[in-house]
């Protein structure tokens, strides 16, 4: 299959259905779900995405993961195995980046999933656990017939500290033919341009760089066409924020929408006049209508300031 160049990365707590749709509207060619526990799939205690996206699973039991992958495969554009999440509660379960300490288990998981599922399978990983072991990891995945490898260019123990090692992508592309997506420190259209056009990867996953700035996808597309700079108008920002909130409310209810949307307030209002005071006020609101109106009025004021 043809893999997309620009995708929204899987992010726990962020890349839910509402945010996936927002990013698609701004030009993301593909979006990934939040990571879903294979056990939760089998116990039917989690919702399976209904929109067109890549479904990411995590777990440590090969048979369990293979069965869960089979159950969700009809709804996925392709399936993704999380072998890179460094969060302690995931690693403690032997899942996510913990698989990089047990490559035989990772191999078995991939083998079992490939036996049960016809859809393409990708694996999101890191350079290694505590050192760069990426050539060994990619070699293993290629041998097992993985269709795509998404790599966050840090080790697991780095978490999100230090700079992502973009030079690793060039080295890996010189050794392997398997398609590789780059992840880590993608915050600007220039970052995307460098990774695609100078590091040789087939695609880029945008994670934190899309939170509060989903228009990064449009800006990157325009850059490919020769336009060096793009920034949305205040009105476009306002429309995006309110649409995001409304979709979240429809999916999860007004009360939960307010709580979950708070983490988006700071990135969405970054750089705007009066943002600090507005954020402080918005965090105190518990009524959905008041919350909605406060956002609308803040951006309306920002628009007027822009005209002055």
Helices and strands as residue ranges (DSSP letters): E 6-8, H 17-25, E 30-31, E 36-37, H 38-43, E 53-58, H 62-72, G 73-75, E 76-83, H 88-91, G 96-101, H 103-116, E 121-126, H 134-143, E 148-152, G 156-158, H 167-175, E 179-183, H 189-197, E 203-206, G 208-210, H 216-224, H 234-252, H 254-269, H 275-282, H 288-307
